[in-house]
């Protein structure tokens, strides 16, 4: 019997090994070549695609057109499936890959008509721009086809990829609009519901300005005494406290100092863009070497967005630039009358089995129409305008000074960003870059059709504020208000960050007079919990004053005494304070959230605004906000118990397991492993204990955070840094699948410039 058991085990082991070998063999057939020769009729002259030790693409070409082809070839080899998801996401075409489960998502995305808009923009482009996109698309298709075998994603889905088209590159940019600006019109939609259900006083109460303001000119928004609205009794019956999720703040940090504050005399910029973290990373490291039409050599190094033939953030050794999301008001809901003329169009969404789902979409002269709150509203959004997307970002590659970059900024078609740019002459500047409507009356609530400013929406705003070479030599942005209080009235609030992060960055910069790459990196990793200090004090006070102490109260107080005032991996106290604040938010705003949930709405899109209102409630202690609680002491105790219960349900009753590193574990996953967990060990990045949080420079959540960290002084790029949250390749067997992630997770400095070349493909006609 034992003999047969051993034989059975041996057969099973051999079977597993055989299956593993077969899977490995199939996957290896789709690995792209890293060396060799290839030919293409799309090139005008030979070019090379080289890769260094971490897979950074180094492209040498005669012209920008040939560089676009070769970059497309690299993107097609390493990132095609990721690019496919980005274009399908913007176009509302995911159901063709994933079936009926993606239908509702596709409908919400198809609402914006981005494929049609992309094709219209392509048709209106100059011939040179169209050729560049056509050549890039050809490079993508030839790079993808080079491997021969379909990548594993398409094998699992049982489908084949569609060729890349020029319009698809614009869809990738529109996908970034969805990430970076959808929160703006979702925010306004929530406010419309609140105004209807609770009145304008509640809107004003939630949106009141906070103490956390860090405009570059030092201006402050007035903080008048806003009366606390009284909650009616019918709003107080909450059977179960709903969780108000924190909507991710797609944003970034950047800052700069002038050359007078560095040892080299060149200005220096830092940039880390906060996005969802997935496998592969959203960014692709590349260096482009080519000649302009006047035979001037260009070398630009940074990160590209797979699907687009551009360096998004980087340096040409004369200037260096980075972005943070601008959060200016770029969308309005237009309230339509019952007599408003509407056009109905049939939309067809393809499914994998060849079937087609058809539904009707309503359009108005202002934009696509959605019914909510018992009325019809049209969405007027800058992303729906013809100037929303173009290729003018490429002009930064050849800019030689801060002044030239500032002049380019208003003409660039991307989601509006805070451009932070420096040059080797020591200059530093900020200006909004990207598409901005010329309309002059931004609104938080619905706008009537006769106030919609339609002609001005159709024009890009070219007159924009800027700051160049400030007296203190320092600039900063972090998704909160940057411009003056007066300019704020003109450009509005599209969902600004609270400002605590910007204040902390500003204060760190103002405290020093000399800066280096190392000191900038230290600030990028700053996880001091300044914002939570008053919440820590409130929690200690709440527990100390409790009339019915918890069984483990002394242990909790000990953890709070040793909380380190940082989002440190080994801090249990930080976890307790962080979740106490969440518990207070859920408890205090539960009547409003429950009422909104009944209308399929949520406060999540407003969570970044809560702080001033919360502390006003905690100071005034109005009885109408107590719901079922006897007094505010009992409410705070209940909020803490609520947070304890949630932590216990997720991490067990042993508080030693509630360290912030465990609770906020960085878990960067492939889209497939999120649905099929057994693939995690093959596809995901190693899990890393949490090292940061929101409201501080070191932004990090479980699947969200700094997607890259960039530091550069033009003219001194040998010391420049570009650390990316993942590897270059999307193929799990590639040596570049995880390359660079460990350095990112440990906060190490990865050089911007490529290291020794390991592989080269020569491309010729």
GUPA-852033 format. One line per 10 residues: their letters; for each residue x negated, y negated, z of C-alpha. Coordinates in nm, 2 decimals. Each point is the difference from the previous one (the first is absolute). Example, Ala and Ser with C-alpha at 12.3 -4.5 7.8 and 13.67 -1.06 7.14 Angstrom:
BEGIN
as = -1.23:0.45:0.78; -0.14:-0.34:-0.07;
end
This chain:
BEGIN
xxxxxxxxxx = 0.00:0.00:0.00; -0.28:-0.24:0.09; -0.18:0.09:-0.32; 0.31:-0.10:-0.21; 0.04:-0.32:0.21; -0.35:-0.10:-0.09; 0.05:0.08:-0.36; 0.32:-0.20:0.00; -0.17:-0.30:0.16; -0.28:0.03:-0.25;
xxxxxxxxxx = 0.24:0.00:-0.29; 0.18:-0.30:0.14; -0.32:-0.19:0.04; -0.12:0.09:-0.35; 0.34:-0.11:-0.13; -0.02:-0.34:0.17; -0.35:-0.05:-0.13; 0.11:0.10:-0.35; 0.29:-0.25:0.01; -0.22:-0.27:0.14;
xxxxxxxxxx = -0.26:0.07:-0.27; 0.28:-0.01:-0.27; 0.13:-0.33:0.13; -0.35:-0.14:0.02; -0.07:0.12:-0.36; 0.32:-0.16:-0.13; -0.07:-0.33:0.18; -0.36:0.00:-0.12; 0.12:0.01:-0.36; 0.15:-0.35:0.05;
xxxxxxxxxx = -0.31:-0.15:0.15; -0.12:-0.30:-0.22; -0.34:0.01:-0.15; -0.26:-0.23:0.17; -0.27:0.03:-0.26; -0.02:0.03:-0.38; 0.11:-0.17:-0.32; 0.35:-0.10:-0.13; 0.12:-0.18:-0.31; 0.28:-0.24:-0.05;
xxxxxxxxxx = 0.12:-0.21:-0.29; 0.12:-0.27:0.26; -0.36:-0.11:0.07; -0.18:-0.27:-0.20; -0.34:0.11:0.13; -0.15:0.27:0.23; 0.07:-0.03:0.37; -0.09:0.20:0.31; 0.20:0.11:0.30; -0.23:0.08:0.29;
xxxxxxxxxx = 0.07:0.11:0.36; -0.21:-0.05:0.31; -0.02:0.21:0.32; 0.35:-0.08:0.11; 0.16:0.00:-0.34; 0.00:-0.38:-0.07; 0.06:-0.05:-0.37; -0.28:-0.20:-0.16; 0.11:-0.11:-0.35; -0.24:-0.15:-0.26;
xxxxxxxxxx = 0.16:-0.13:-0.32; -0.06:-0.25:-0.27; 0.33:-0.19:0.04; 0.28:-0.04:0.25; 0.22:0.20:-0.24; -0.24:0.29:0.01; -0.03:-0.03:0.38; 0.38:0.02:0.02; 0.00:0.32:-0.20; -0.27:0.15:0.22;
xxxxxxxxxx = 0.17:-0.10:0.32; 0.32:0.16:-0.13; -0.20:0.31:-0.08; -0.12:0.01:0.36; 0.34:-0.06:0.14; 0.15:0.26:-0.22; -0.26:0.26:0.11; 0.03:-0.07:0.38; 0.35:-0.15:0.07; 0.25:0.07:-0.27;
xxxxxxxxxx = 0.27:0.16:0.23; -0.03:-0.29:0.24; 0.05:-0.24:-0.29; 0.29:0.20:-0.13; 0.18:-0.04:0.34; -0.07:-0.37:0.01; 0.15:-0.06:-0.35; 0.30:0.23:0.07; 0.06:-0.17:0.34; 0.03:-0.35:-0.16;
xxxxxxxxxx = 0.21:0.13:-0.29; 0.23:0.22:0.21; -0.10:0.32:-0.18; -0.11:0.22:0.29; 0.30:0.24:-0.04; -0.15:0.13:-0.32; -0.27:0.15:0.21; 0.17:0.07:0.33; 0.36:0.06:-0.08; 0.33:-0.12:0.14;
xxxxxxxxxx = -0.16:-0.07:0.34; -0.15:-0.31:-0.15; 0.31:-0.13:-0.17; 0.10:-0.26:0.27; -0.35:-0.13:0.02; -0.01:-0.02:-0.38; 0.32:-0.20:-0.01; -0.13:-0.25:0.26; -0.31:-0.04:-0.22; 0.17:0.00:-0.33;
xxxxxxxxxx = 0.20:-0.30:0.14; -0.29:-0.22:-0.10; -0.03:0.11:-0.36; -0.38:0.00:0.01; -0.06:0.22:-0.30; 0.20:-0.23:-0.22; -0.17:-0.30:0.14; -0.35:0.16:-0.05; 0.08:0.06:-0.37; 0.13:-0.35:-0.05;
xxxxxxxxxx = -0.32:-0.15:0.16; -0.22:0.23:-0.22; 0.19:-0.13:-0.31; -0.06:-0.36:0.10; -0.38:0.04:0.07; -0.28:-0.12:-0.21; -0.15:0.25:-0.25; -0.32:0.01:0.20; 0.18:0.09:0.32; 0.21:0.27:-0.17;
xxxxxxxxxx = -0.31:0.15:-0.15; -0.17:0.01:0.34; 0.30:0.19:0.15; 0.02:0.23:-0.30; -0.37:0.09:0.02; 0.02:0.05:0.37; 0.31:0.23:-0.05; -0.20:0.20:-0.26; -0.29:0.04:0.25; 0.24:0.12:0.27;
xxxxxxxxxx = 0.15:0.26:-0.24; -0.33:0.12:-0.13; -0.15:0.02:0.36; 0.30:0.21:0.12; -0.01:0.23:-0.30; -0.38:0.06:0.04; 0.05:0.25:0.28; 0.22:0.21:-0.22; 0.21:0.17:0.27; 0.28:-0.18:0.17;
xxxxxxxxxx = -0.07:-0.13:0.35; 0.15:0.21:0.29; 0.28:-0.26:0.07; 0.16:0.06:-0.35; -0.05:0.38:0.03; 0.19:0.00:0.34; 0.27:-0.22:-0.15; 0.02:0.21:-0.32; -0.02:-0.30:-0.23; -0.24:-0.18:-0.23;
xxxxxxxxxx = -0.11:-0.36:0.03; 0.12:-0.27:-0.25; -0.28:-0.19:-0.18; -0.10:-0.34:0.15; 0.15:-0.30:-0.18; -0.10:-0.37:0.02; 0.32:-0.09:0.18; -0.08:0.25:0.27; -0.29:-0.22:0.12; 0.25:-0.28:0.06;
xxxxxxxxxx = 0.22:0.25:0.19; -0.29:0.07:0.23; -0.01:-0.37:0.09; 0.37:-0.01:0.04; -0.04:0.29:0.24; -0.22:-0.23:0.21; 0.28:-0.26:-0.01; 0.23:0.26:0.16; -0.25:0.07:0.27; -0.09:-0.36:0.07;
xxxxxxxxxx = 0.32:-0.20:-0.05; 0.30:0.23:0.04; -0.01:-0.08:0.38; 0.09:-0.36:-0.10; 0.34:0.07:-0.15; 0.07:0.28:0.25; -0.06:-0.26:0.28; 0.24:-0.24:-0.16; 0.26:0.27:-0.04; -0.02:0.08:0.37;
xxxxxxxxxx = 0.04:-0.37:0.09; 0.31:-0.03:-0.22; 0.16:0.28:0.20; -0.11:-0.15:0.33; 0.14:-0.34:-0.10; 0.33:0.17:-0.09; 0.03:0.21:0.32; -0.17:-0.22:0.26; -0.01:-0.35:-0.14; -0.27:-0.25:-0.10;
xxxxxxxxxx = -0.10:-0.04:0.36; -0.13:0.36:0.01; -0.19:-0.05:-0.32; -0.17:-0.31:0.15; -0.07:0.19:0.32; -0.18:0.29:-0.17; -0.19:-0.22:-0.25; -0.13:-0.26:0.25; -0.37:-0.09:-0.05; -0.25:0.17:0.24;
xxxxxxxxxx = -0.30:-0.13:0.18; -0.22:0.21:-0.23; -0.08:-0.25:-0.27; -0.33:-0.03:-0.18; 0.05:-0.22:-0.31; -0.33:-0.11:-0.15; 0.08:-0.37:0.07; 0.10:0.07:0.36; 0.35:-0.11:-0.06; 0.28:0.14:0.22;
xxxxxxxxxx = 0.36:0.07:-0.09; 0.23:-0.17:0.25; 0.12:0.24:0.28; 0.33:-0.16:0.11; 0.20:0.15:0.28; 0.22:0.25:-0.18; 0.32:0.10:0.20; 0.04:0.37:0.08; 0.32:0.13:-0.17; 0.25:0.17:0.22;
xxxxxxxxxx = 0.08:0.35:-0.09; 0.37:0.09:0.00; 0.12:0.30:0.20; 0.09:0.19:-0.32; -0.37:-0.01:-0.09; -0.12:0.15:0.32; 0.14:0.36:-0.02; -0.31:0.19:-0.10; 0.03:0.37:0.06; -0.36:0.08:-0.10;
xxxxxxxxxx = -0.29:-0.24:-0.04; -0.10:-0.01:-0.37; -0.36:-0.01:-0.09; -0.10:-0.32:-0.19; -0.28:0.12:-0.22; -0.29:-0.24:-0.06; 0.00:-0.05:-0.38; -0.37:0.02:-0.12; -0.14:-0.35:-0.07; -0.17:0.05:-0.33;
xxxxxxxxxx = -0.26:-0.27:0.04; -0.37:-0.05:0.07; -0.26:-0.20:0.17; -0.26:-0.22:-0.17; -0.22:-0.28:0.11; -0.30:-0.19:-0.13; -0.28:-0.23:0.12; -0.20:-0.25:-0.19; -0.37:0.04:-0.08; -0.09:-0.24:0.28;
xxxxxxxxxx = 0.10:0.27:0.24; -0.20:0.29:-0.15; -0.38:0.06:0.00; 0.00:0.02:-0.38; 0.18:-0.32:-0.09; 0.26:0.19:-0.20; 0.36:0.01:0.12; 0.14:0.33:0.13; 0.34:0.16:-0.03; 0.17:0.29:0.18;
xxxxxxxxxx = 0.31:0.18:-0.12; 0.19:0.30:0.11; 0.33:0.08:-0.16; 0.27:0.17:0.21; 0.20:0.26:-0.19; 0.14:0.35:0.05; -0.29:0.25:0.02; 0.04:0.30:-0.22; -0.21:0.26:-0.19; -0.15:-0.12:-0.23;
xxxxxxxxxx = -0.07:-0.35:0.12; 0.18:-0.27:-0.20; -0.33:-0.16:-0.10; -0.26:0.12:-0.24; -0.36:-0.12:0.03; -0.15:-0.13:-0.32; -0.27:-0.22:-0.15; 0.04:-0.14:-0.35; -0.30:-0.11:-0.20; 0.08:-0.17:-0.34;
xxxxxxxxxx = -0.06:-0.31:-0.21; 0.24:-0.29:-0.07; 0.07:-0.11:-0.35; -0.28:-0.25:0.03; -0.24:0.29:0.10; -0.02:-0.11:0.37; -0.06:0.31:0.22; 0.27:0.07:0.27; -0.03:0.24:0.29; 0.30:0.02:0.23;
xxxxxxxxxx = 0.02:0.25:0.29; 0.30:0.08:0.22; 0.32:0.20:0.01; 0.24:0.05:-0.28; 0.36:0.12:0.01; 0.04:0.32:-0.20; 0.23:-0.09:-0.29; -0.13:-0.35:-0.05; -0.32:-0.10:-0.19; -0.12:-0.25:0.26;
xxxxxxxxxx = -0.22:-0.04:0.30; 0.25:-0.11:0.27; -0.23:-0.10:0.28; -0.38:-0.04:-0.03; -0.29:-0.21:-0.12; -0.18:-0.10:-0.32; -0.30:-0.12:0.21; 0.10:-0.36:-0.06; 0.33:0.01:0.18; 0.17:0.25:0.23;
xxxxxxxxxx = 0.37:0.02:0.07; 0.26:0.18:0.20; 0.38:-0.01:0.06; 0.26:0.01:0.27; 0.37:0.02:-0.07; 0.14:-0.35:-0.01; 0.35:0.06:0.14; 0.13:-0.32:-0.16; 0.38:0.00:-0.07; 0.03:0.15:-0.35;
xxxxxxxxxx = 0.35:0.13:0.00; 0.36:-0.12:0.06; 0.34:0.17:0.01; 0.25:-0.19:-0.21; 0.36:0.03:0.13; 0.22:0.06:-0.30; 0.37:-0.10:-0.03; 0.26:0.25:-0.10; 0.02:-0.18:-0.34; -0.37:0.02:-0.07;
xxxxxxxxxx = -0.07:0.17:-0.34; -0.18:0.33:0.04; -0.15:0.23:-0.26; 0.01:0.38:0.06; -0.26:0.23:-0.15; -0.04:0.37:0.02; -0.32:0.13:0.15; -0.12:0.35:-0.08; -0.23:0.18:0.24; -0.17:0.32:-0.13;
xxxxxxxxxx = -0.01:0.32:0.21; -0.25:0.28:-0.03; 0.25:0.25:-0.15; 0.07:-0.23:-0.29; 0.32:-0.13:0.15; 0.06:-0.38:0.02; 0.17:-0.18:0.28; 0.19:-0.31:-0.12; 0.13:-0.29:0.21; 0.09:-0.36:-0.04;
xxxxxxxxxx = -0.21:-0.30:0.10; 0.15:-0.35:0.02; -0.20:-0.31:-0.12; 0.06:-0.37:0.03; -0.17:-0.30:-0.14; -0.20:-0.03:0.32; -0.11:0.36:0.02; 0.13:0.36:0.09; 0.30:0.02:0.23; 0.05:0.18:0.32;
xxxxxxxxxx = 0.32:0.02:0.21; -0.03:-0.03:0.38; 0.16:-0.18:0.29; 0.33:0.01:-0.20; -0.14:-0.22:-0.28; -0.20:0.01:-0.32; -0.36:-0.14:0.00; -0.25:-0.04:-0.27; -0.37:0.04:0.08; -0.21:-0.29:-0.14;
xxxxxxxxxx = -0.36:0.12:0.05; -0.33:-0.13:-0.15; -0.08:0.36:-0.11; 0.29:-0.02:-0.24; -0.16:-0.30:-0.18; -0.21:0.03:-0.32; -0.30:-0.17:0.17; 0.00:0.26:0.28; -0.27:0.22:-0.16; -0.29:-0.08:-0.23;
xxxxxxxxxx = -0.37:0.08:-0.05; -0.14:-0.33:0.12; -0.15:0.16:0.31; -0.28:0.12:-0.23; -0.12:-0.36:-0.03; -0.14:0.01:0.35; -0.26:0.25:-0.13; -0.18:-0.28:-0.19; 0.07:-0.29:0.24; -0.32:-0.16:0.12;
xxxxxxxxxx = 0.12:-0.23:0.28; 0.27:-0.04:0.26; 0.14:-0.29:-0.20; 0.04:0.22:-0.31; 0.17:0.27:0.21; 0.25:-0.25:0.15; 0.09:-0.12:-0.35; 0.08:0.35:-0.11; 0.21:0.09:0.30; 0.34:-0.16:-0.10;
xxxxxxxxxx = 0.00:0.17:-0.33; -0.05:0.36:0.12; 0.30:0.24:-0.02; -0.01:0.21:0.31; 0.20:0.00:0.33; -0.10:-0.33:0.17; -0.30:0.04:0.22; -0.23:-0.21:0.21; -0.32:-0.03:-0.21; -0.31:-0.03:0.21;
xxxxxxxxxx = -0.30:-0.08:-0.22; -0.36:-0.09:0.06; -0.30:-0.07:-0.23; -0.38:0.02:0.03; -0.03:-0.38:0.02; 0.16:0.03:0.34; 0.36:-0.11:-0.07; 0.31:0.16:0.14; 0.36:-0.05:-0.08; 0.36:0.12:0.04;
xxxxxxxxxx = 0.30:-0.03:-0.24; 0.31:0.20:-0.08; -0.06:0.22:-0.31; 0.28:0.17:-0.19; 0.35:-0.07:-0.12; 0.20:-0.26:0.19; 0.34:-0.14:-0.11; 0.03:-0.38:-0.05; 0.33:-0.01:0.20; -0.03:-0.25:0.28;
xxxxxxxxxx = 0.26:0.11:0.26; -0.09:0.34:0.14; 0.28:0.16:0.21; 0.02:0.27:0.27; 0.37:0.06:-0.07; 0.21:0.04:-0.31; 0.00:-0.29:-0.25; 0.32:-0.10:-0.19; -0.01:0.03:-0.38; 0.01:-0.38:-0.05;
xxxxxxxxxx = -0.32:-0.03:0.21; -0.20:0.28:-0.16; -0.26:-0.22:-0.18; 0.00:0.24:-0.29; -0.22:-0.21:-0.24; -0.26:-0.05:0.27; -0.01:0.38:0.08; -0.10:0.05:-0.36; -0.31:-0.22:0.04; -0.32:0.10:0.17;
xxxxxxxxxx = -0.11:-0.26:0.27; -0.35:-0.14:-0.10; -0.02:-0.27:0.27; -0.12:0.19:0.31; -0.18:-0.09:0.33; -0.36:0.09:0.04; -0.28:-0.04:0.26; -0.36:-0.03:-0.12; -0.31:-0.04:0.23; 0.18:-0.08:0.33;
xxxxxxxxxx = -0.19:-0.21:0.25; -0.06:0.29:0.23; -0.11:0.22:-0.29; 0.24:0.28:0.09; 0.32:0.14:-0.17; 0.23:0.28:0.10; 0.33:0.16:-0.11; 0.19:0.30:0.14; 0.35:-0.01:-0.15; 0.14:-0.27:0.22;
xxxxxxxxxx = 0.04:-0.37:-0.10; -0.32:-0.14:-0.14; 0.12:-0.32:-0.16; 0.10:-0.32:0.18; 0.34:-0.04:0.17; 0.11:-0.24:-0.27; -0.10:0.24:-0.28; 0.18:0.28:0.19; 0.33:-0.18:-0.06; -0.07:0.01:-0.37;
xxxxxxxxxx = -0.11:0.36:-0.04; 0.20:0.17:0.28; -0.03:0.31:0.21; 0.02:0.33:-0.18; -0.06:0.21:0.31; -0.32:-0.13:0.15; -0.19:0.20:0.26; 0.04:-0.12:0.36; -0.34:-0.17:0.00; -0.17:0.17:0.30;
xxxxxxxxxx = -0.25:0.17:-0.23; -0.08:-0.33:-0.18; -0.05:-0.18:0.33; -0.24:0.27:0.12; -0.20:-0.02:-0.32; 0.00:-0.38:0.01; -0.12:-0.01:0.36; -0.28:0.25:-0.06; -0.12:-0.21:-0.30; 0.02:-0.32:0.19;
xxxxxxxxxx = -0.20:0.15:0.29; -0.32:0.06:-0.22; -0.22:-0.22:-0.21; -0.20:0.26:-0.20; 0.13:0.31:-0.18; -0.14:0.31:-0.17; 0.15:0.31:-0.17; -0.03:0.18:0.33; 0.19:-0.26:0.20; 0.27:-0.01:-0.26;
xxxxxxxxxx = 0.04:0.38:0.02; 0.02:-0.03:0.38; 0.29:-0.24:-0.04; 0.17:0.24:-0.25; -0.01:0.27:0.27; 0.11:-0.23:0.28; 0.27:0.19:0.19; 0.03:-0.22:0.32; 0.37:-0.01:0.11; 0.03:-0.37:0.07;
xxxxxxxxxx = 0.36:0.00:-0.13; 0.11:0.27:0.25; -0.15:-0.16:0.31; 0.33:-0.16:0.12; 0.18:0.33:-0.07; -0.26:0.18:0.21; 0.07:-0.25:0.28; 0.38:0.04:-0.03; -0.02:0.38:0.01; -0.22:0.00:0.32;
xxxxxxxxxx = 0.24:-0.25:0.16; 0.31:0.21:-0.11; -0.14:0.32:0.16; -0.12:-0.18:0.31; 0.34:-0.15:0.06; 0.19:0.32:-0.07; 0.24:0.09:0.28; -0.01:0.36:-0.11; -0.37:0.08:-0.08; -0.07:0.27:-0.25;
xxxxxxxxxx = -0.14:0.33:0.12; -0.32:-0.06:-0.20; 0.00:-0.38:0.06; -0.35:-0.02:0.16; -0.15:0.20:-0.29; 0.16:-0.24:-0.24; -0.13:-0.30:0.19; -0.35:0.15:0.00; 0.02:0.04:-0.38; 0.11:-0.36:-0.03;
xxxxxxxxxx = -0.28:-0.12:0.22; -0.25:0.17:-0.23; 0.17:-0.08:-0.33; -0.31:-0.18:-0.13; 0.21:-0.27:-0.18; -0.07:0.16:-0.33; 0.15:0.24:-0.25; -0.28:0.24:0.10; 0.03:0.37:-0.07; -0.04:0.12:0.36;
xxxxxxxxxx = 0.25:-0.25:0.15; 0.32:0.14:0.14; 0.09:-0.34:0.14; 0.01:-0.16:-0.34; 0.25:0.26:-0.11; 0.22:-0.07:0.30; 0.00:-0.38:-0.06; 0.05:0.04:-0.38; 0.30:0.23:0.04; 0.14:-0.21:0.29;
xxxxxxxxxx = 0.03:-0.29:-0.24; 0.17:0.22:-0.26; 0.24:0.13:0.27; 0.09:-0.36:0.10; 0.06:-0.10:-0.36; 0.22:0.31:-0.06; 0.20:-0.06:0.32; 0.04:-0.38:-0.02; 0.10:0.00:-0.37; 0.20:0.32:0.01;
xxxxxxxxxx = 0.34:-0.17:-0.03; -0.11:-0.19:-0.31; -0.17:0.30:-0.15; 0.30:0.22:0.06; 0.23:-0.25:-0.16; -0.23:-0.03:-0.30; -0.04:0.38:-0.03; 0.38:0.02:-0.05; -0.05:-0.20:-0.31; -0.30:0.21:-0.12;
xxxxxxxxxx = -0.23:-0.28:0.11; -0.29:-0.03:0.25; -0.21:-0.25:0.19; -0.32:0.17:-0.11; -0.06:-0.26:-0.27; 0.00:-0.27:0.27; -0.20:0.18:0.27; -0.31:-0.23:-0.05; 0.21:-0.30:0.12; 0.12:0.14:0.33;
xxxxxxxxxx = -0.27:-0.13:0.24; 0.12:-0.36:0.07; 0.36:0.11:0.04; -0.10:0.29:0.23; -0.19:-0.22:0.24; 0.28:-0.26:0.00; 0.24:0.28:0.11; -0.24:0.13:0.26; -0.04:-0.35:0.15; 0.37:-0.10:-0.01;
xxxxxxxxxx = 0.14:0.35:0.08; 0.35:-0.06:-0.15; 0.26:0.24:0.13; 0.17:0.04:-0.34; -0.30:0.19:-0.14; -0.02:0.25:0.29; 0.24:0.25:-0.17; 0.06:0.28:0.26; -0.29:-0.10:0.23; 0.05:-0.16:0.34;
xxxxxxxxxx = -0.27:-0.26:-0.04; -0.32:-0.07:-0.20; -0.22:0.19:0.24; 0.22:0.31:-0.06; -0.01:-0.07:-0.38; -0.38:-0.01:0.00; -0.02:0.32:0.21; 0.24:0.17:-0.24; -0.21:-0.12:-0.30; -0.31:0.15:0.15;
xxxxxxxxxx = 0.18:0.33:0.08; 0.12:0.00:-0.36; -0.36:-0.03:-0.13; -0.12:0.27:0.24; 0.27:0.24:-0.12; -0.11:-0.06:-0.36; -0.37:0.05:0.08; 0.09:0.32:0.19; 0.20:0.14:-0.28; -0.29:-0.05:-0.25;
xxxxxxxxxx = -0.31:0.06:0.21; 0.11:0.20:0.31; 0.04:-0.10:0.36; -0.37:-0.01:0.08; -0.09:-0.37:-0.03; -0.36:0.08:-0.06; 0.11:0.10:-0.36; 0.14:-0.35:-0.05; -0.33:-0.16:-0.09; 0.04:-0.25:-0.28;
xxxxxxxxxx = -0.24:0.20:-0.22; 0.24:0.29:0.02; 0.33:-0.20:-0.02; -0.13:-0.21:-0.29; -0.21:0.27:-0.18; -0.10:-0.11:-0.34; 0.15:0.26:-0.23; -0.07:-0.07:-0.37; 0.19:0.25:-0.21; 0.06:0.10:-0.36;
xxxxxxxxxx = 0.36:-0.05:-0.11; 0.04:0.38:-0.06; -0.12:0.10:0.35; 0.25:-0.23:0.16; 0.27:0.22:-0.15; -0.20:0.33:0.01; -0.20:-0.01:0.33; -0.18:0.33:-0.09; -0.20:-0.21:-0.25; -0.13:-0.24:0.26;
xxxxxxxxxx = -0.33:0.18:0.06; -0.08:-0.01:-0.37; 0.13:-0.35:-0.10; -0.01:-0.23:0.30; -0.28:-0.21:0.15; -0.12:0.10:0.35; 0.22:-0.13:0.28; -0.18:-0.28:0.19; 0.10:-0.13:0.35; 0.17:-0.34:-0.02;
xxxxxxxxxx = -0.23:-0.30:0.03; 0.22:-0.30:-0.06; 0.36:-0.13:-0.02; 0.22:-0.29:-0.11; -0.04:-0.36:0.13; -0.38:0.03:0.00; -0.27:-0.02:-0.28; -0.06:0.38:0.00; 0.34:0.09:-0.15; 0.06:0.38:0.01;
xxxxxxxxxx = 0.30:0.22:0.03; 0.04:0.38:-0.06; 0.03:-0.05:-0.38; -0.06:-0.37:-0.04; -0.29:-0.24:0.04; -0.30:-0.15:-0.18; -0.02:0.17:-0.33; -0.35:-0.14:-0.06; -0.25:-0.23:0.18; -0.19:-0.25:-0.21;
xxxxxxxxxx = -0.27:-0.25:0.10; -0.22:-0.19:-0.25; -0.23:-0.30:-0.05; -0.04:-0.07:-0.37; -0.36:0.00:-0.10; -0.08:0.24:0.29; 0.21:0.31:-0.10; -0.27:0.24:0.12; 0.15:-0.06:0.35; 0.36:0.01:-0.12;
xxxxxxxxxx = 0.25:0.25:0.14; 0.30:0.19:-0.16; 0.14:0.28:0.22; 0.30:0.18:-0.15; 0.25:0.22:0.19; -0.05:0.31:-0.22; -0.19:0.16:-0.28; -0.02:-0.09:-0.36; 0.15:0.31:-0.15; 0.35:0.14:0.03;
xxxxxxxxxx = -0.11:0.35:-0.07; -0.04:0.21:0.32; -0.30:0.19:-0.14; -0.19:-0.31:-0.10; -0.31:-0.09:0.20; 0.15:-0.35:0.01; 0.34:0.10:0.14; -0.09:-0.10:0.36; -0.32:-0.20:-0.06; -0.01:-0.32:0.20;
xxxxxxxxxx = 0.29:0.08:0.24; -0.22:0.10:0.29; -0.19:-0.33:-0.02; 0.34:-0.18:-0.01; 0.13:0.18:0.30; -0.31:-0.07:0.20; -0.01:-0.36:-0.09; -0.33:0.03:-0.18; -0.12:-0.24:-0.27; 0.01:0.15:-0.35;
xxxxxxxxxx = -0.20:-0.20:-0.26; 0.20:-0.19:-0.27; -0.27:0.06:-0.26; -0.03:0.35:-0.15; -0.28:0.23:0.13; -0.21:0.23:-0.21; 0.18:0.13:-0.31; 0.08:0.37:0.02; 0.21:0.06:-0.32; 0.05:-0.17:-0.33;
xxxxx = 0.24:0.05:-0.29; -0.10:-0.17:-0.33; 0.29:-0.11:-0.21; -0.03:-0.10:-0.37; 0.20:-0.03:-0.32;
end
